[in-house]
Amino acid sequence: MLNLSKSRFLSGCQCEKKLFFDIYRKDLKPPTTEAKQAVFDTGHVVGALAQKLYPGGKDVNEGVNKDWQIAINRTKEWLDQGIQTIYEATFSSAGGFAAVDILHHQNGERWAIEVKSSGSIKPHYITDASFQYFVMKQSGYTPGKVFLMYVDKSFIKNGEIVPEGLFTLEDITQQVVENQAAIEAKHTLLLAMLSSKDEPIREIGKHCEEPFECDYMRHCCSHLPDNNVLEIYSHRGKGWELYQQGIHSITDIPEDAFTNARQQVQITGTKSNALQIDHQSIKEFMSSFSAPLYFFDFETINPTLPVLDGTSPFQQVPFQYSLHITDLKGEILDHREFLAEPEDFYSTGAIDPRRKLIDQLKKDIPADGTIVVYYAGFEVPRLKELAEAFPEEREFIESLIGRVKDLLIPFKAGWYFDPKMKGGNSIKIVLPAIDPNYSYKDLEITNGSDASNIFLSMTLSQFSGDKEKTKKAFLEYCKRDSEGMVVIYRHLISLYN
């Protein structure tokens, strides 16, 4: 008989077909990315820290080696013995399977505690915990209370991380109990669907992206044409509405379907398969730049558990920047860069790497000229955070912020649209549209997510590769980003020069 684990149950809640594929069409599932694996690994570390708040417990999984029947039997045995705290207590009944992060008994009451490596409660966490309650109740071990434990974003690291102060514990018992009828009905439906072994019929829709983008979305959307309605810039569900009306291609969208200027530019450009350029707006924007130009790009880490004293969970911490200096024609005059030493994030007595970064910035960026970034919505907050951390440098950092120009604006505003950009504005989308020969493919590190994860692994002393070679790879990747901005700048000024 098939058992539904909580992860499988959540898959089925999102889409019955997703659950069916999870079990019967594993060949369709893409391999786990490094970024997703890093999330899983962080979850294990966070869970181990949470256990320290309830010390002295017994771990069901110890020596089990994925033999879940041993885990189930061990859980029952320990509960019958009156063990106060059990980690990963495992239950199975009526086709349901659940492992509770922390099962704790206090004042005669049984607590089921689910630990999440998140900074807030999300709706699917309640569904997750509700399913666990259902399985526990069916097994004869109904918890008196159900809690979600998640990371407190206001926590500030100071030395070794201890769980006290790191977590927030929230009682969700009432919501979980109120969900039981719906959970039982859904559970019965999903088991029946799986028993039939018939692939369910489910049309694509918003559920393909909520609460997660489905692993099988590419497979299920393979019938869509190129330049389809789901590629409309920031369509906020409107694309799904059009799809449900039988409108699949952007070329078939009615004239009055979108009022947003950027969306209209994309639709017009796609239908005509032609560039859409507002030369005057671009010229006015670019004429506000003053020489020299400093094309600037940060790379950051934002670990769930902070690795640097004085920082908080999920805080973006810069560890690198690249800076291309040019004249108003975009001719490169110089290139400068900074890369922190991973050891500075954890070594006793080390100078704060952010301090070193600021000191280098003061040498690299004089008081005149324009600082050019791509997506100021990310770069400027990082500068503001540095000013908060080092108030003695506030005047200098705020002077930098006051000189920032965002190269994203012409694309986000719709002043420049190439049909090859589709609904995207990111530098990785804009660059190949402007210069097909400009690429990251020859680099060892090809995206910011990998750069962040690899550097974080170095700060945690978990990196096993060639450190010196990888440091060079960091520098080459970040350099390619700031150089790419120069390529975009040159192209924009060529439109009116």
MISEVO-671413 format. One record per residue (C-alpha): y, z, x; residue number from 1; residue in one letter. Coordinates in nm, 4 decimals, padded with zeros to 6 digits. Layout:
REM MISEVO-671413
SITE        c2        c3        c1    k  r
SITE         Y         Z         X  NUM  A
...
//
This chain:
REM MISEVO-671413
SITE        c2        c3        c1    k  r
SITE   00.0000   00.0000   00.0000    1  M
SITE   00.3453  -00.0891   00.1265    2  L
SITE   00.5851   00.1955   00.2003    3  N
SITE   00.9591   00.1553   00.1724    4  L
SITE   01.1455   00.3285   00.4532    5  S
SITE   01.5111   00.4103   00.4020    6  K
SITE   01.6160   00.1102   00.6143    7  S
SITE   01.3962  -00.1198   00.4064    8  R
SITE   01.5257   00.0371   00.0868    9  F
SITE   01.8849  -00.0243   00.1969   10  L
SITE   01.7924  -00.3853   00.2764   11  S
SITE   01.6579  -00.4216  -00.0758   12  G
SITE   01.9699  -00.2644  -00.2249   13  C
SITE   02.1817  -00.5248  -00.0475   14  Q
SITE   01.9535  -00.8119  -00.1425   15  C
SITE   01.5888  -00.8313  -00.2533   16  E
SITE   01.5455  -01.1465  -00.0474   17  K
SITE   01.6663  -00.9639   00.2647   18  K
SITE   01.3916  -00.7047   00.2160   19  L
SITE   01.1342  -00.9757   00.1517   20  F
SITE   01.2304  -01.1506   00.4754   21  F
SITE   01.2230  -00.8186   00.6659   22  D
SITE   00.8555  -00.7839   00.5771   23  I
SITE   00.7149  -01.1320   00.5236   24  Y
SITE   00.9441  -01.3639   00.7230   25  R
SITE   01.0169  -01.1800   01.0458   26  K
SITE   01.0290  -01.5176   01.2178   27  D
SITE   01.3680  -01.5755   01.0559   28  L
SITE   01.5252  -01.2610   01.1976   29  K
SITE   01.7473  -01.3151   01.5038   30  P
SITE   01.6789  -01.1024   01.8126   31  P
SITE   01.8665  -00.7748   01.8457   32  T
SITE   02.1895  -00.8283   02.0363   33  T
SITE   02.2970  -00.6055   02.3242   34  E
SITE   02.5871  -00.4792   02.1117   35  A
SITE   02.3561  -00.3804   01.8262   36  K
SITE   02.1114  -00.2171   02.0653   37  Q
SITE   02.4005  -00.0175   02.2116   38  A
SITE   02.4749   00.1108   01.8600   39  V
SITE   02.1120   00.2190   01.8165   40  F
SITE   02.1131   00.3930   02.1556   41  D
SITE   02.4350   00.5757   02.0714   42  T
SITE   02.2811   00.6916   01.7448   43  G
SITE   01.9956   00.8569   01.9352   44  H
SITE   02.2385   01.0390   02.1664   45  V
SITE   02.4541   01.1563   01.8748   46  V
SITE   02.1449   01.2762   01.6909   47  G
SITE   02.0286   01.4780   01.9917   48  A
SITE   02.3704   01.6444   02.0160   49  L
SITE   02.3655   01.7316   01.6459   50  A
SITE   02.0287   01.9025   01.6884   51  Q
SITE   02.1937   02.1498   01.9260   52  K
SITE   02.3887   02.2905   01.6308   53  L
SITE   02.0531   02.4040   01.4927   54  Y
SITE   01.8707   02.5169   01.8088   55  P
SITE   01.5113   02.6227   01.8366   56  G
SITE   01.3757   02.3595   01.6035   57  G
SITE   01.0519   02.1669   01.6420   58  K
SITE   01.0513   01.7886   01.6827   59  D
SITE   00.7981   01.6087   01.4642   60  V
SITE   00.8145   01.2932   01.6779   61  N
SITE   00.7121   01.4593   02.0023   62  E
SITE   00.3967   01.2830   02.1223   63  G
SITE   00.3536   01.0963   01.7935   64  V
SITE   00.3962   00.7452   01.9418   65  N
SITE   00.4828   00.5938   01.6014   66  K
SITE   00.1699   00.7249   01.4309   67  D
SITE   00.3568   00.8210   01.1168   68  W
SITE   00.0589   00.9882   00.9507   69  Q
SITE   00.0548   01.2433   01.2323   70  I
SITE   00.4283   01.2991   01.1743   71  A
SITE   00.3740   01.3444   00.7998   72  I
SITE   00.0853   01.5873   00.8488   73  N
SITE   00.2751   01.7800   01.1136   74  R
SITE   00.5791   01.8125   00.8855   75  T
SITE   00.3687   01.9532   00.5999   76  K
SITE   00.1935   02.1928   00.8353   77  E
SITE   00.5198   02.3264   00.9780   78  W
SITE   00.6800   02.3596   00.6367   79  L
SITE   00.3798   02.5524   00.5109   80  D
SITE   00.4110   02.7757   00.8187   81  Q
SITE   00.7751   02.8464   00.7334   82  G
SITE   00.9280   02.6817   01.0427   83  I
SITE   01.3043   02.7226   00.9993   84  Q
SITE   01.4275   02.3975   01.1589   85  T
SITE   01.2432   02.0673   01.1944   86  I
SITE   01.3836   01.7570   01.3606   87  Y
SITE   01.2799   01.4197   01.2130   88  E
SITE   01.0805   01.5832   00.9338   89  A
SITE   00.8744   01.3003   00.7843   90  T
SITE   00.7648   01.2508   00.4242   91  F
SITE   00.5750   00.9841   00.2339   92  S
SITE   00.4962   00.9624  -00.1364   93  S
SITE   00.4758   00.7065  -00.4156   94  A
SITE   00.5391   00.4173  -00.1789   95  G
SITE   00.8399   00.5775  -00.0132   96  G
SITE   00.8801   00.6909   00.3464   97  F
SITE   01.1620   00.9005   00.4920   98  A
SITE   01.2403   01.0893   00.8121   99  A
SITE   01.5172   01.3491   00.7900  100  V
SITE   01.7280   01.3976   01.1029  101  D
SITE   01.7506   01.7757   01.0635  102  I
SITE   01.5626   01.9815   00.8043  103  L
SITE   01.6965   02.3352   00.8160  104  H
SITE   01.6260   02.6460   00.6121  105  H
SITE   01.9017   02.8986   00.5647  106  Q
SITE   01.9159   03.1986   00.3292  107  N
SITE   01.6064   03.0744   00.1467  108  G
SITE   01.7555   02.7295   00.0907  109  E
SITE   01.6289   02.3991   00.2295  110  R
SITE   01.8949   02.1708   00.3803  111  W
SITE   01.8419   01.8012   00.4501  112  A
SITE   02.0992   01.6866   00.7072  113  I
SITE   02.1529   01.3208   00.7904  114  E
SITE   02.3449   01.2531   01.1135  115  V
SITE   02.5630   00.9443   01.1449  116  K
SITE   02.7367   00.8117   01.4552  117  S
SITE   03.0372   00.7173   01.2439  118  S
SITE   03.3806   00.8673   01.1964  119  G
SITE   03.3678   00.8639   00.8160  120  S
SITE   03.1328   00.8559   00.5189  121  I
SITE   03.0440   00.5088   00.3947  122  K
SITE   02.8981   00.4401   00.0478  123  P
SITE   02.5630   00.3231   00.1823  124  H
SITE   02.5208   00.6575   00.3603  125  Y
SITE   02.5063   00.8209   00.0160  126  I
SITE   02.2418   00.5688  -00.0933  127  T
SITE   02.0495   00.6379   00.2274  128  D
SITE   02.0491   01.0143   00.1692  129  A
SITE   01.9700   00.9692  -00.2011  130  S
SITE   01.6562   00.7753  -00.1152  131  F
SITE   01.5473   01.0464   00.1273  132  Q
SITE   01.5977   01.3091  -00.1433  133  Y
SITE   01.3846   01.0982  -00.3784  134  F
SITE   01.0958   01.0773  -00.1295  135  V
SITE   01.1178   01.4481  -00.0459  136  M
SITE   01.1140   01.5381  -00.4148  137  K
SITE   00.8142   01.3126  -00.4781  138  Q
SITE   00.6412   01.4855  -00.1850  139  S
SITE   00.6981   01.8285  -00.3369  140  G
SITE   00.9686   01.9416  -00.0921  141  Y
SITE   01.2947   01.8983  -00.2828  142  T
SITE   01.5915   02.0043  -00.0689  143  P
SITE   01.8364   02.2535  -00.2149  144  G
SITE   02.1285   02.0836  -00.0442  145  K
SITE   02.1925   01.7495   00.1209  146  V
SITE   02.4536   01.7050   00.3913  147  F
SITE   02.6001   01.4214   00.5916  148  L
SITE   02.7029   01.5072   00.9442  149  M
SITE   02.9396   01.2610   01.1097  150  Y
SITE   03.1684   01.2460   01.4115  151  V
SITE   03.5121   01.4097   01.3889  152  D
SITE   03.7587   01.1528   01.5204  153  K
SITE   04.0103   01.4259   01.6071  154  S
SITE   03.7770   01.5800   01.8656  155  F
SITE   03.9195   01.5633   02.2192  156  I
SITE   03.6868   01.5682   02.5160  157  K
SITE   03.7471   01.8352   02.7771  158  N
SITE   03.4567   01.8570   03.0178  159  G
SITE   03.0973   01.8314   02.9019  160  E
SITE   03.0669   01.7401   02.5342  161  I
SITE   02.9322   02.0238   02.3230  162  V
SITE   02.8445   01.9712   01.9544  163  P
SITE   03.0731   02.2480   01.8300  164  E
SITE   03.3878   02.0733   01.7095  165  G
SITE   03.2404   01.7258   01.7494  166  L
SITE   03.0936   01.6978   01.4002  167  F
SITE   03.2028   01.7289   01.0386  168  T
SITE   02.9429   01.8499   00.7868  169  L
SITE   02.9924   01.7390   00.4263  170  E
SITE   02.7913   01.8490   00.1235  171  D
SITE   02.6887   01.5442  -00.0820  172  I
SITE   02.4225   01.7135  -00.2964  173  T
SITE   02.5858   01.6406  -00.6317  174  Q
SITE   02.6261   01.2692  -00.5596  175  Q
SITE   02.2678   01.2472  -00.4362  176  V
SITE   02.1235   01.4192  -00.7435  177  V
SITE   02.3291   01.1999  -00.9776  178  E
SITE   02.1876   00.8912  -00.8015  179  N
SITE   01.8217   00.9759  -00.8585  180  Q
SITE   01.7579   00.7748  -01.1750  181  A
SITE   01.9067   00.4633  -01.0167  182  A
SITE   01.7160   00.5210  -00.6916  183  I
SITE   01.3839   00.5577  -00.8736  184  E
SITE   01.4435   00.2435  -01.0791  185  A
SITE   01.5393   00.0394  -00.7740  186  K
SITE   01.2430   00.1725  -00.5789  187  H
SITE   01.0019   00.0684  -00.8540  188  T
SITE   01.1586  -00.2778  -00.8773  189  L
SITE   01.1439  -00.3381  -00.5011  190  L
SITE   00.7805  -00.2275  -00.4719  191  L
SITE   00.6839  -00.4602  -00.7565  192  A
SITE   00.8669  -00.7491  -00.5890  193  M
SITE   00.6910  -00.6877  -00.2577  194  L
SITE   00.3494  -00.6512  -00.4222  195  S
SITE   00.3833  -00.9932  -00.5818  196  S
SITE   00.4539  -01.1512  -00.2415  197  K
SITE   00.6669  -01.4109  -00.4195  198  D
SITE   00.9980  -01.4807  -00.2472  199  E
SITE   01.2696  -01.3594  -00.4849  200  P
SITE   01.5272  -01.6042  -00.6138  201  I
SITE   01.8727  -01.4796  -00.5177  202  R
SITE   02.1775  -01.6966  -00.4766  203  E
SITE   02.4125  -01.6253  -00.1861  204  I
SITE   02.7236  -01.4224  -00.2661  205  G
SITE   02.9430  -01.1320  -00.1556  206  K
SITE   02.6341  -00.9199  -00.1086  207  H
SITE   02.5497  -01.1339   00.1973  208  C
SITE   02.8314  -00.9567   00.3812  209  E
SITE   02.8298  -00.6071   00.2282  210  E
SITE   02.7725  -00.3467   00.3566  211  P
SITE   02.6646  -00.5563   00.6583  212  F
SITE   02.6512  -00.9245   00.7356  213  E
SITE   02.2896  -01.0082   00.6622  214  C
SITE   02.0651  -01.1149   00.9507  215  D
SITE   01.9446  -01.4048   00.7365  216  Y
SITE   02.2824  -01.5336   00.6255  217  M
SITE   02.2640  -01.8425   00.8459  218  R
SITE   01.9240  -01.9282   00.6983  219  H
SITE   02.0330  -01.8732   00.3385  220  C
SITE   02.3593  -02.0668   00.3891  221  C
SITE   02.1985  -02.3605   00.5675  222  S
SITE   02.2540  -02.5828   00.2625  223  H
SITE   02.6325  -02.5470   00.2864  224  L
SITE   02.8290  -02.8417   00.4264  225  P
SITE   03.0441  -02.8251   00.7354  226  D
SITE   03.3950  -02.7067   00.6426  227  N
SITE   03.2667  -02.5157   00.3423  228  N
SITE   03.4670  -02.2814   00.1179  229  V
SITE   03.3366  -01.9702   00.2966  230  L
SITE   03.5245  -02.0847   00.6088  231  E
SITE   03.8655  -02.0560   00.4427  232  I
SITE   04.0952  -01.8286   00.6399  233  Y
SITE   04.0933  -01.4719   00.5006  234  S
SITE   03.9608  -01.5865   00.1634  235  H
SITE   03.8930  -01.2259   00.0510  236  R
SITE   03.6177  -01.3230  -00.1882  237  G
SITE   03.7917  -01.6309  -00.3286  238  K
SITE   03.5537  -01.8511  -00.1316  239  G
SITE   03.2582  -01.6892  -00.3092  240  W
SITE   03.4263  -01.7461  -00.6462  241  E
SITE   03.4652  -02.1151  -00.5676  242  L
SITE   03.1049  -02.1354  -00.4519  243  Y
SITE   02.9850  -01.9829  -00.7795  244  Q
SITE   03.1891  -02.2476  -00.9624  245  Q
SITE   02.9932  -02.5164  -00.7783  246  G
SITE   03.2691  -02.5966  -00.5285  247  I
SITE   03.1120  -02.5905  -00.1833  248  H
SITE   03.3291  -02.8105   00.0382  249  S
SITE   03.6916  -02.7493   00.1306  250  I
SITE   03.7577  -03.1148   00.0477  251  T
SITE   03.6775  -03.0364  -00.3180  252  D
SITE   03.9079  -02.7353  -00.3548  253  I
SITE   04.1672  -02.7789  -00.6339  254  P
SITE   04.5311  -02.8032  -00.5277  255  E
SITE   04.6331  -02.4693  -00.6833  256  D
SITE   04.3330  -02.2627  -00.5704  257  A
SITE   04.5180  -02.0928  -00.2805  258  F
SITE   04.8828  -01.9935  -00.2445  259  T
SITE   04.8729  -01.8491   00.1061  260  N
SITE   05.0538  -02.0829   00.3483  261  A
SITE   04.7921  -02.0513   00.6235  262  R
SITE   04.5112  -02.1287   00.3798  263  Q
SITE   04.6988  -02.4279   00.2399  264  Q
SITE   04.7497  -02.5650   00.5898  265  V
SITE   04.3768  -02.5365   00.6586  266  Q
SITE   04.2860  -02.7098   00.3320  267  I
SITE   04.5365  -02.9912   00.3897  268  T
SITE   04.4312  -03.0382   00.7521  269  G
SITE   04.0621  -03.0359   00.6645  270  T
SITE   04.1002  -03.2837   00.3786  271  K
SITE   04.3010  -03.5224   00.5981  272  S
SITE   04.1065  -03.4390   00.9159  273  N
SITE   04.4422  -03.4267   01.0959  274  A
SITE   04.6485  -03.1815   01.2970  275  L
SITE   04.9029  -02.9824   01.0972  276  Q
SITE   05.1998  -02.8903   01.3168  277  I
SITE   05.5303  -02.7255   01.2282  278  D
SITE   05.7195  -02.8405   01.5358  279  H
SITE   06.0454  -02.6665   01.4458  280  Q
SITE   05.8938  -02.3222   01.3893  281  S
SITE   05.6947  -02.3470   01.7113  282  I
SITE   06.0021  -02.4547   01.9074  283  K
SITE   06.2136  -02.1692   01.7680  284  E
SITE   05.9409  -01.9177   01.8471  285  F
SITE   05.8770  -02.0422   02.2001  286  M
SITE   06.2493  -02.0624   02.2809  287  S
SITE   06.2646  -01.6823   02.2531  288  S
SITE   06.0523  -01.6498   02.5687  289  F
SITE   06.2356  -01.5736   02.8941  290  S
SITE   06.1160  -01.6216   03.2502  291  A
SITE   05.9135  -01.5081   03.4246  292  P
SITE   05.6244  -01.5002   03.1792  293  L
SITE   05.3500  -01.2390   03.2151  294  Y
SITE   05.0312  -01.3437   03.0354  295  F
SITE   04.8558  -01.0130   02.9851  296  F
SITE   04.5101  -00.9148   02.8594  297  D
SITE   04.3378  -00.5737   02.8321  298  F
SITE   03.9669  -00.4959   02.8284  299  E
SITE   03.8640  -00.1619   02.6802  300  T
SITE   03.5771   00.0666   02.5977  301  I
SITE   03.5693   00.2584   02.2686  302  N
SITE   03.2629   00.4811   02.2837  303  P
SITE   03.1517   00.6929   01.9912  304  T
SITE   03.1221   00.9822   02.2355  305  L
SITE   03.4251   00.9842   02.4680  306  P
SITE   03.3483   00.9615   02.8387  307  V
SITE   03.6970   01.0401   02.9657  308  L
SITE   03.8644   01.3802   02.9335  309  D
SITE   04.1646   01.3720   02.7035  310  G
SITE   04.0230   01.0973   02.4809  311  T
SITE   03.8653   01.1052   02.1344  312  S
SITE   03.5644   00.9422   01.9664  313  P
SITE   03.6094   00.5687   01.9063  314  F
SITE   03.9376   00.5644   02.1012  315  Q
SITE   04.0076   00.2358   02.2776  316  Q
SITE   04.0471   00.3150   02.6488  317  V
SITE   04.1677   00.0326   02.8781  318  P
SITE   03.9678  -00.0097   03.1956  319  F
SITE   04.0916  -00.3514   03.3081  320  Q
SITE   04.3673  -00.6046   03.2779  321  Y
SITE   04.4435  -00.9543   03.3995  322  S
SITE   04.7959  -01.0870   03.4488  323  L
SITE   04.8994  -01.4469   03.5067  324  H
SITE   05.2655  -01.4902   03.6013  325  I
SITE   05.4288  -01.8265   03.5293  326  T
SITE   05.7643  -01.9961   03.4885  327  D
SITE   05.8840  -02.1359   03.1558  328  L
SITE   05.6908  -02.4571   03.2183  329  K
SITE   05.3694  -02.2591   03.2436  330  G
SITE   05.3289  -02.3218   03.6155  331  E
SITE   05.1274  -02.0321   03.7588  332  I
SITE   05.3220  -01.8394   04.0206  333  L
SITE   05.0831  -01.5501   04.0759  334  D
SITE   04.7793  -01.3716   03.9390  335  H
SITE   04.7299  -00.9958   03.9453  336  R
SITE   04.4564  -00.7754   03.8093  337  E
SITE   04.3288  -00.4218   03.7739  338  F
SITE   03.9754  -00.2906   03.7335  339  L
SITE   03.9038   00.0805   03.7110  340  A
SITE   03.6291   00.2465   03.9089  341  E
SITE   03.3567   00.3703   03.6695  342  P
SITE   03.3313   00.6910   03.8724  343  E
SITE   03.6900   00.7784   03.7806  344  D
SITE   03.5741   00.8322   03.4221  345  F
SITE   03.3434   01.1189   03.5099  346  Y
SITE   03.3864   01.2408   03.8691  347  S
SITE   03.5297   01.5881   03.9128  348  T
SITE   03.8770   01.5708   04.0620  349  G
SITE   03.9114   01.1945   04.0087  350  A
SITE   04.2511   01.0573   03.9123  351  I
SITE   04.2578   00.9501   03.5491  352  D
SITE   04.1865   00.5725   03.5533  353  P
SITE   04.4601   00.5232   03.2925  354  R
SITE   04.7043   00.6799   03.5367  355  R
SITE   04.5967   00.4301   03.8013  356  K
SITE   04.6311   00.1457   03.5518  357  L
SITE   04.9891   00.2451   03.4679  358  I
SITE   05.0799   00.2788   03.8341  359  D
SITE   04.9469  -00.0727   03.8956  360  Q
SITE   05.1358  -00.2086   03.5940  361  L
SITE   05.4598  -00.0684   03.7349  362  K
SITE   05.4015  -00.2719   04.0496  363  K
SITE   05.2875  -00.5873   03.8711  364  D
SITE   05.5445  -00.6215   03.5913  365  I
SITE   05.9140  -00.5940   03.6883  366  P
SITE   06.1891  -00.5238   03.4373  367  A
SITE   06.2667  -00.8844   03.3436  368  D
SITE   06.0789  -01.1596   03.1623  369  G
SITE   05.8506  -01.1902   02.8600  370  T
SITE   05.5078  -01.0303   02.8310  371  I
SITE   05.2775  -01.2693   02.6477  372  V
SITE   04.9639  -01.1400   02.4743  373  V
SITE   04.7162  -01.2864   02.2305  374  Y
SITE   04.6924  -01.0526   01.9301  375  Y
SITE   04.9604  -00.7898   01.9778  376  A
SITE   04.7895  -00.5913   01.7015  377  G
SITE   04.5384  -00.4854   01.9649  378  F
SITE   04.7342  -00.4858   02.2907  379  E
SITE   05.0461  -00.2983   02.1709  380  V
SITE   04.8574   00.0022   02.0239  381  P
SITE   04.6812   00.0424   02.3586  382  R
SITE   05.0196   00.0619   02.5304  383  L
SITE   05.1426   00.3137   02.2736  384  K
SITE   04.8341   00.5273   02.3335  385  E
SITE   04.9057   00.5234   02.7058  386  L
SITE   05.2601   00.6418   02.6321  387  A
SITE   05.1184   00.9266   02.4225  388  E
SITE   04.8763   01.0275   02.6972  389  A
SITE   05.1411   01.0058   02.9713  390  F
SITE   05.4772   01.0971   02.8123  391  P
SITE   05.6481   01.0850   03.1511  392  E
SITE   05.5824   00.7091   03.1465  393  E
SITE   05.7022   00.6542   02.7900  394  R
SITE   06.0275   00.4844   02.8883  395  E
SITE   05.8493   00.2343   03.1127  396  F
SITE   05.5726   00.1610   02.8621  397  I
SITE   05.8116   00.1225   02.5697  398  E
SITE   06.0137  -00.1217   02.7785  399  S
SITE   05.6967  -00.3295   02.8123  400  L
SITE   05.6318  -00.3154   02.4383  401  I
SITE   05.9858  -00.4330   02.3655  402  G
SITE   05.9239  -00.7503   02.5672  403  R
SITE   05.5914  -00.8493   02.4084  404  V
SITE   05.5502  -01.1848   02.2373  405  K
SITE   05.2309  -01.2630   02.0479  406  D
SITE   05.0843  -01.6063   02.1158  407  L
SITE   04.8663  -01.5659   01.8069  408  L
SITE   05.1651  -01.6077   01.5724  409  I
SITE   05.1843  -01.9901   01.5652  410  P
SITE   04.8179  -02.0066   01.4627  411  F
SITE   04.8147  -01.7128   01.2226  412  K
SITE   05.1306  -01.8392   01.0516  413  A
SITE   04.9828  -02.1859   01.0126  414  G
SITE   05.2395  -02.3605   01.2319  415  W
SITE   04.9542  -02.5156   01.4273  416  Y
SITE   04.6201  -02.6062   01.2766  417  F
SITE   04.3436  -02.8230   01.4154  418  D
SITE   04.0473  -02.8889   01.1804  419  P
SITE   03.8168  -02.7817   01.4660  420  K
SITE   03.9609  -02.4283   01.4308  421  M
SITE   03.8333  -02.4037   01.0716  422  K
SITE   03.9312  -02.0578   00.9420  423  G
SITE   03.9627  -01.8868   01.2799  424  G
SITE   04.2550  -01.7853   01.4990  425  N
SITE   04.0845  -01.6031   01.7844  426  S
SITE   04.1442  -01.7226   02.1378  427  I
SITE   03.7760  -01.8219   02.1621  428  K
SITE   03.8296  -02.0581   01.8668  429  I
SITE   04.1776  -02.1882   01.9478  430  V
SITE   04.1103  -02.2669   02.3152  431  L
SITE   03.8257  -02.5177   02.2728  432  P
SITE   04.0207  -02.6875   01.9915  433  A
SITE   04.3172  -02.7356   02.2252  434  I
SITE   04.1205  -02.8026   02.5438  435  D
SITE   03.7497  -02.8850   02.4937  436  P
SITE   03.6963  -02.8552   02.8688  437  N
SITE   03.8114  -02.4934   02.8794  438  Y
SITE   03.5015  -02.2787   02.8593  439  S
SITE   03.3482  -01.9393   02.9323  440  Y
SITE   02.9956  -02.0781   02.9606  441  K
SITE   02.9841  -02.0668   03.3398  442  D
SITE   03.0651  -01.6943   03.3482  443  L
SITE   02.8157  -01.4115   03.3770  444  E
SITE   03.0151  -01.2112   03.1196  445  I
SITE   03.1302  -01.4334   02.8339  446  T
SITE   03.2814  -01.2000   02.5739  447  N
SITE   03.4728  -00.8758   02.5421  448  G
SITE   03.1924  -00.6916   02.3625  449  S
SITE   02.9552  -00.7426   02.6542  450  D
SITE   03.2250  -00.6462   02.9031  451  A
SITE   03.2879  -00.3230   02.7133  452  S
SITE   02.9193  -00.2323   02.6793  453  N
SITE   02.8395  -00.3058   03.0435  454  I
SITE   03.1350  -00.1081   03.1767  455  F
SITE   03.0523   00.1804   02.9454  456  L
SITE   02.6971   00.1840   03.0801  457  S
SITE   02.8474   00.2165   03.4292  458  M
SITE   03.0583   00.5152   03.3271  459  T
SITE   02.7439   00.6767   03.1865  460  L
SITE   02.5464   00.6038   03.5080  461  S
SITE   02.3035   00.3952   03.3015  462  Q
SITE   02.3707   00.0601   03.4686  463  F
SITE   02.0836  -00.0739   03.6798  464  S
SITE   02.2217  -00.4109   03.7945  465  G
SITE   02.4216  -00.5216   04.0975  466  D
SITE   02.7462  -00.3254   04.0655  467  K
SITE   02.9541  -00.5297   04.3058  468  E
SITE   02.8425  -00.8578   04.1542  469  K
SITE   02.9150  -00.7235   03.8067  470  T
SITE   03.2616  -00.6038   03.9055  471  K
SITE   03.3388  -00.9595   04.0138  472  K
SITE   03.2061  -01.0781   03.6783  473  A
SITE   03.4479  -00.8429   03.4980  474  F
SITE   03.7397  -00.9830   03.6951  475  L
SITE   03.6392  -01.3445   03.6339  476  E
SITE   03.6005  -01.2904   03.2603  477  Y
SITE   03.9329  -01.1142   03.2085  478  C
SITE   04.1055  -01.3688   03.4317  479  K
SITE   03.9672  -01.6486   03.2137  480  R
SITE   04.1252  -01.4859   02.9067  481  D
SITE   04.4773  -01.4565   03.0506  482  S
SITE   04.4472  -01.8039   03.2040  483  E
SITE   04.3427  -01.9318   02.8623  484  G
SITE   04.6697  -01.8025   02.7202  485  M
SITE   04.8545  -02.0099   02.9788  486  V
SITE   04.6588  -02.3165   02.8632  487  V
SITE   04.7619  -02.2487   02.5024  488  I
SITE   05.1244  -02.1886   02.6015  489  Y
SITE   05.1447  -02.5165   02.7933  490  R
SITE   05.0029  -02.7035   02.4971  491  H
SITE   05.2521  -02.5520   02.2536  492  L
SITE   05.5576  -02.6300   02.4664  493  I
SITE   05.4283  -02.9846   02.5205  494  S
SITE   05.4723  -03.0428   02.1477  495  L
SITE   05.8515  -03.0466   02.1726  496  Y
SITE   05.9298  -03.1082   02.5412  497  N
//
